[in-house]
Amino acid sequence: LHSLFGHFMTQFYAEPFRGTTLLSALTASASAGVLVLLINDLKHGTAVALPVALIYAFSFQVWGSATVTEVYSLGMLCLSITLLYAWRWCANGKRSHFIIWTMAYEFTLGAYFANILLLPAFAFLIYFTSDRKVRDVLSFAVLTGLAILLIGVANYCLAKNAAPISGAVPDSIINMILYMSGSQHAPLQIRDSGFILTRFLQHLEIFSRSMLFIGIPLGLLGAAVITRMHTVFGSFLLMVFAIYMAYYTVFGPGDYFMMVLPAYFIFSVWIAFGVFGLLDYVGDRSMQWVCRLLPVLMVAGLLIYQFDGRRLMARSLDAEAFADRTFASLARDAVAITGFKEFAALNYFQEVDSARTDIRFVLPARSDRHYRFGEVSDYVELVGSAICSAPVYTTKDLPDLPSQYELQENTADGPWMRITGAGGKPPEFCR
């Protein structure tokens, strides 16, 4: 879904990234608007819903996802529509609302397939809400199955045109499962209790900071309030939040904190109900005004705290400057090994501007990866096969490289180091 919408948005710009980044901004903004509708549907209170939606929009991860080319904001828009109409169906039982939220969920899978994790939560919602459990469960299951099949076909067609930069190409049922689930990268660290504890504490700190800390007790209060008011839907929201936080707490890759936008959306709903709970509890009118000001103060704090940094990031030309320095400093027909963030920028300029297409940029991965120039099964093997005939560079220390290699500082401007044999000479097997 992101590929389709992103391709459409790129038609309006000479630089494709401008269109895809605007797509992130528009969809993130729209999901904040849907948040207002959901809060007002649950309990009318626009004066609370509006600033709470801005808390969501200005939280670090939501704003960060809204200003880069990524799938998360589009996925969150589809999921926010799903949650809105799921509540409306719970409230009035209209068949049309069931169809809308079910279809919205299927689009959610097309935007960000990790939302397949939420199937247990939606099964719970249907079972405890529907008067026609069997028919509704079957309808939901059939539509979800068709959506997965369609997404699989789309992935296969995309892979036929441009092989994904991953180990599994979705050209068989097994590889499709590996590709769509991401399990090819073995991302979960379930057996490592130390990792789980460390990641949990990191997640807690990041989440608390994004809510300016004061939002945490408000949200926990709101979770209790909404669950007491609407037991089934409140429990459903708890399940959505818990599934996302639990899965990405045991998630190995370091960008785990960017992938939990549904948790921020749910917690923002809870913050609103935390304010509603305080308003119901506090009788004094002046204290009620203080309660109403809490989300407004949080919005101001978030905006002030990160605005300068975000503005500088928006004006930054670091990616272009890094690419220019790299293309100017690396020798012809070089092999260059770098991290994904740098690789993405360099690959972008190679593809869009046809800049220095002689350089083979690769990730430091020891499993199959498919690049524009072909397949690499192990970057260490690529170094060994290329170093005798081509210059090989890296931006980072590579502990997997055998001791026969050394890293030599590159004299040109930039972070690149050349991989050589001992003493800066070619390895002995080249002689």
C-alpha positions in Angstrom: 0.0 0.0 0.0 2.9 2.3 0.8 4.5 1.6 -2.5 1.3 2.4 -4.4 0.6 5.7 -2.5 4.3 6.6 -2.4 4.6 6.1 -6.2 1.6 8.4 -6.7 3.1 11.1 -4.5 6.4 11.0 -6.3 4.7 12.1 -9.5 4.5 15.7 -8.1 8.2 16.1 -7.3 11.5 15.9 -9.2 13.0 14.3 -6.0 11.0 11.2 -5.0 11.8 11.5 -1.3 9.8 14.8 -1.1 6.6 13.0 -2.2 7.0 10.0 0.1 8.0 12.2 3.1 4.9 14.4 2.5 2.8 11.1 2.5 4.2 10.4 6.0 3.3 13.9 7.2 -0.2 13.8 5.7 -1.1 10.4 7.0 0.3 11.1 10.5 -1.7 14.3 10.6 -4.9 12.5 9.5 -4.4 9.8 12.2 -4.3 12.7 14.8 -7.6 13.9 13.4 -9.1 10.4 13.7 -7.9 10.4 17.3 -10.0 13.4 18.0 -13.1 11.7 16.5 -12.5 8.5 18.5 -12.1 10.4 21.8 -15.3 12.4 21.1 -17.2 9.3 20.2 -16.1 7.6 23.4 -16.9 10.6 25.5 -17.7 14.0 24.1 -15.1 16.6 25.1 -13.5 18.4 22.2 -11.6 20.7 24.5 -9.8 17.7 25.8 -9.6 15.7 22.6 -7.9 18.4 20.5 -4.8 19.0 22.8 -4.5 15.2 23.4 -4.4 14.7 19.7 -1.5 17.2 19.5 0.2 15.3 22.3 0.1 12.3 20.1 1.2 14.3 17.0 4.1 16.0 18.8 5.4 12.9 20.7 8.9 12.1 19.6 8.3 8.9 17.7 5.1 10.0 16.0 6.6 13.3 14.8 9.8 11.5 13.9 7.9 9.0 11.8 5.9 11.8 10.2 9.0 13.5 8.8 10.8 10.6 7.1 10.0 8.2 4.3 8.6 5.2 6.3 5.5 3.0 6.3 4.6 3.6 10.0 2.4 6.7 9.6 0.3 5.3 6.7 -0.1 2.1 8.7 -1.2 4.1 11.8 -3.8 6.0 9.7 -5.4 2.8 8.6 -5.3 1.3 12.1 -6.8 4.5 13.6 -9.7 4.2 11.2 -10.0 0.6 12.2 -10.2 1.5 15.9 -12.7 4.3 15.3 -15.2 2.2 13.4 -14.6 -0.8 15.7 -15.8 1.4 18.6 -18.8 2.6 16.5 -19.7 -1.0 15.8 -19.4 -1.8 19.5 -21.6 1.2 20.3 -24.4 0.8 17.8 -24.0 -2.7 16.2 -24.4 -1.3 12.7 -23.4 -3.8 10.0 -21.9 -1.1 7.9 -19.5 -0.1 10.7 -18.4 -3.8 11.0 -17.6 -3.9 7.3 -15.7 -0.5 7.4 -13.5 -1.5 10.3 -12.8 -4.9 8.9 -11.8 -3.5 5.5 -9.7 -0.8 7.2 -7.9 -3.5 9.1 -7.1 -5.3 5.8 -5.6 -2.0 4.5 -3.7 -1.8 7.7 -2.0 -5.1 6.8 -1.2 -3.8 3.4 0.5 -0.7 4.9 2.4 -2.4 7.7 2.1 -6.2 7.9 3.2 -6.3 11.6 -0.4 -5.4 12.4 -1.1 -9.1 11.9 -0.1 -9.4 15.5 -3.4 -7.8 16.5 -5.5 -10.7 15.3 -6.1 -12.0 18.9 -7.3 -8.6 20.0 -9.8 -8.3 17.2 -11.0 -11.9 17.7 -11.6 -11.0 21.3 -13.5 -7.9 20.3 -15.8 -9.8 17.9 -16.4 -12.7 20.3 -17.5 -10.4 23.2 -19.4 -7.9 21.1 -21.1 -9.6 18.2 -24.6 -11.2 18.4 -23.6 -13.4 15.5 -20.2 -14.5 16.6 -19.7 -17.4 14.1 -20.7 -15.4 11.0 -18.7 -12.3 12.0 -15.6 -14.4 12.9 -15.8 -16.2 9.6 -16.3 -12.9 7.7 -13.3 -11.4 9.4 -11.2 -14.5 8.9 -12.1 -14.8 5.2 -11.4 -11.1 4.5 -8.1 -11.3 6.4 -7.1 -14.4 4.4 -7.9 -12.7 1.1 -5.9 -9.6 2.2 -2.9 -11.7 3.1 -3.1 -13.5 -0.3 -3.3 -10.2 -2.2 -0.4 -8.8 -0.2 1.6 -11.9 -1.0 0.9 -11.6 -4.7 1.8 -7.9 -4.6 5.1 -8.7 -2.8 5.9 -11.4 -5.4 5.2 -8.9 -8.3 7.4 -6.2 -6.7 10.2 -8.7 -6.1 10.2 -9.7 -9.7 10.9 -6.1 -10.7 13.4 -5.3 -7.9 14.7 -7.9 -5.6 14.3 -6.9 -1.9 17.4 -6.1 0.1 16.8 -9.1 2.4 17.7 -12.8 2.6 14.4 -14.2 1.4 12.9 -13.4 -2.0 9.1 -14.1 -1.9 9.2 -16.7 -4.7 7.8 -19.6 -2.8 5.3 -20.1 0.1 8.1 -20.7 2.6 10.1 -17.7 1.5 6.9 -15.6 1.4 6.2 -16.4 5.0 9.8 -15.6 5.9 9.7 -12.4 3.9 6.3 -11.1 5.2 6.9 -12.0 8.8 10.4 -10.7 8.9 11.5 -13.9 10.6 14.3 -14.3 8.1 16.2 -11.8 10.2 15.5 -13.7 13.5 14.4 -10.4 15.2 13.1 -11.8 18.5 15.4 -12.3 21.5 13.0 -14.3 23.6 15.5 -16.5 25.3 17.8 -13.7 26.5 16.3 -12.5 29.8 19.0 -9.8 30.2 18.3 -8.3 26.8 14.5 -8.3 27.6 15.0 -6.5 30.9 17.4 -3.9 29.3 15.0 -3.4 26.3 12.0 -3.0 28.7 13.8 -0.3 30.7 14.9 1.5 27.5 11.3 1.3 26.2 9.9 2.6 29.4 12.4 5.6 29.4 11.7 6.5 25.7 7.9 6.2 26.2 7.9 8.2 29.4 10.1 11.0 27.8 7.8 11.1 24.8 4.8 11.7 27.1 6.8 14.3 29.2 6.5 11.9 32.2 3.4 13.5 33.5 1.4 11.7 30.8 2.3 8.3 32.2 0.1 8.6 35.4 -2.6 10.3 33.4 -2.6 7.5 30.9 -2.7 4.8 33.5 -5.6 6.5 35.2 -7.3 6.8 31.9 -6.8 3.1 31.1 -8.7 2.2 34.3 -11.4 4.8 33.6 -12.2 3.7 30.1 -12.0 0.0 31.0 -14.6 0.6 33.8 -16.8 2.6 31.4 -16.6 0.2 28.4 -15.3 -3.1 29.7 -15.0 -5.0 26.3 -13.6 -2.1 24.3 -11.4 -0.9 27.1 -9.9 -4.4 27.4 -9.5 -4.6 23.6 -7.4 -1.3 23.8 -5.3 -2.8 26.6 -4.7 -5.9 24.4 -3.6 -3.8 21.4 -1.2 -1.8 23.6 0.2 -4.9 25.3 0.7 -6.8 22.1 2.7 -4.0 20.5 4.8 -3.2 23.6 5.5 -6.8 24.3 6.5 -7.7 20.8 8.8 -4.8 20.3 10.3 -5.2 23.8 11.8 -8.5 22.6 12.6 -7.1 19.2 16.3 -7.2 18.4 16.9 -4.5 15.8 17.8 -1.1 17.3 15.0 0.8 15.6 12.3 -0.9 17.7 11.1 2.3 19.3 10.0 3.6 15.8 7.6 0.8 15.3 5.1 1.2 18.2 2.9 4.1 17.0 -0.3 2.1 17.9 0.9 2.1 21.5 1.2 5.9 21.4 -2.2 6.2 19.8 -3.8 4.0 22.5 -2.0 5.8 25.3 -3.2 9.2 24.0 -6.8 7.9 24.3 -6.0 6.9 27.8 -4.5 10.4 28.6 -7.8 11.9 27.5 -9.7 9.6 29.8 -7.3 10.4 32.6 -8.3 14.0 32.2 -12.0 13.1 32.1 -11.5 11.0 35.3 -9.9 14.0 37.1 -12.7 16.3 35.9 -15.3 13.9 37.3 -13.4 13.5 40.6 -12.5 17.2 41.2 -15.5 19.3 42.2 -13.8 22.7 42.4 -14.2 24.7 39.2 -10.8 26.3 39.4 -9.2 22.8 39.8 -11.1 21.6 36.8 -9.5 24.3 34.7 -6.1 23.1 36.0 -7.0 19.6 34.8 -8.1 20.9 31.4 -4.8 22.8 31.1 -2.7 19.7 31.7 -2.8 18.4 28.1 -2.3 21.9 26.8 0.8 22.3 28.9 2.1 18.9 27.6 1.6 20.1 24.0 3.5 23.3 24.7 6.3 21.4 26.5 6.7 18.8 23.6 6.7 21.5 21.0 9.2 23.7 22.8 11.4 20.8 23.8 11.9 19.4 20.3 11.1 22.2 17.9 14.6 23.5 17.4 16.0 20.1 16.9 13.3 19.1 14.4 13.7 22.4 12.5 17.5 21.8 12.2 16.9 18.2 11.1 14.4 19.4 8.4 17.0 21.9 7.1 19.9 19.4 7.3 21.7 18.4 4.1 23.7 15.7 5.9 22.5 12.9 3.6 23.4 14.8 0.4 26.7 16.0 1.8 27.6 12.5 3.0 26.7 11.1 -0.5 28.7 13.8 -2.3 31.8 13.1 -0.1 31.5 9.4 -0.6 31.2 9.5 -4.3 34.1 11.9 -4.5 36.4 10.0 -2.2 35.9 6.3 -3.2 37.9 4.8 -6.0 36.4 3.4 -9.1 34.7 0.0 -8.9 35.0 0.0 -5.2 33.2 -2.2 -2.7 31.8 -0.2 0.2 30.4 -1.7 3.4 28.2 0.5 5.6 25.3 0.5 8.0 21.7 0.6 6.8 21.1 4.3 7.4 24.1 5.3 5.3 23.4 2.5 2.8 19.8 3.8 2.3 21.0 7.3 1.4 23.7 6.1 -0.9 21.5 3.6 -2.6 18.9 6.3 -3.1 21.3 8.6 -5.0 22.6 5.8 -7.0 19.1 4.8 -8.1 17.6 8.2 -8.6 20.5 10.2 -9.9 22.5 7.3 -11.4 25.5 8.5 -9.3 28.6 6.4 -9.1 26.8 3.2 -10.1 30.3 1.5 -10.4 30.4 1.3 -6.6 29.0 -1.8 -4.9 27.4 -0.7 -1.6 26.6 -3.6 0.7 25.4 -4.1 4.3 27.6 -5.9 6.9 25.3 -9.0 6.8 26.4 -12.6 7.0 23.3 -13.9 5.3 21.8 -13.6 1.8 21.2 -10.0 0.6 20.0 -9.0 -2.9 21.4 -5.8 -4.3 21.1 -3.9 -7.6 24.3 -5.5 -8.8 23.4 -9.1 -7.6 23.3 -11.4 -4.6 25.7 -11.5 -1.7 25.6 -14.4 0.6 28.2 -13.2 3.1 29.9 -9.8 3.1 33.1 -11.4 4.5 33.3 -13.7 1.4 32.7 -10.6 -0.8 35.6 -8.8 0.8 37.8 -11.9 0.2 36.8 -12.2 -3.4 37.0 -8.5 -4.3 40.0 -7.2 -2.4 42.6 -8.5 -4.8 41.1 -6.7 -7.8 39.1 -3.8 -6.3 39.5 -1.3 -3.4 37.3 -2.2 -0.4 36.1 0.4 2.1 34.0 0.5 5.3 32.6 3.1 7.6 32.6 0.9 10.7 34.7 -1.6 12.6 33.9 -5.1 11.3 34.6 -7.7 14.0 33.7 -10.5 11.7 36.6 -9.8 9.4 39.6 -12.2 9.9 42.7 -11.0 11.5 44.6 -10.9 8.2 42.8 -7.7 7.3 43.5 -4.2 8.6 41.6 -0.9 8.4 43.5 2.0 7.0 42.3 5.6 7.5 41.2 7.1 4.2 43.0 10.4 3.5 39.9 11.9 1.8 37.3 13.8 3.8 34.7 11.4 5.3 34.3 8.4 7.5 35.5 5.8 5.0 38.4 3.4 5.9 40.1 1.1 3.4 40.3 -2.6 4.2 43.8 -3.9 3.4 46.1 -6.7 4.4 48.7 -6.4 7.1 50.8 -3.2 6.9 48.5 -1.7 4.4 49.5 -4.2 1.7 47.3 -6.5 -0.2 46.5 -9.7 1.7 48.9 -12.6 1.2 46.4 -14.7 -0.8 46.4 -11.9 -3.5 50.1 -12.3 -4.1 
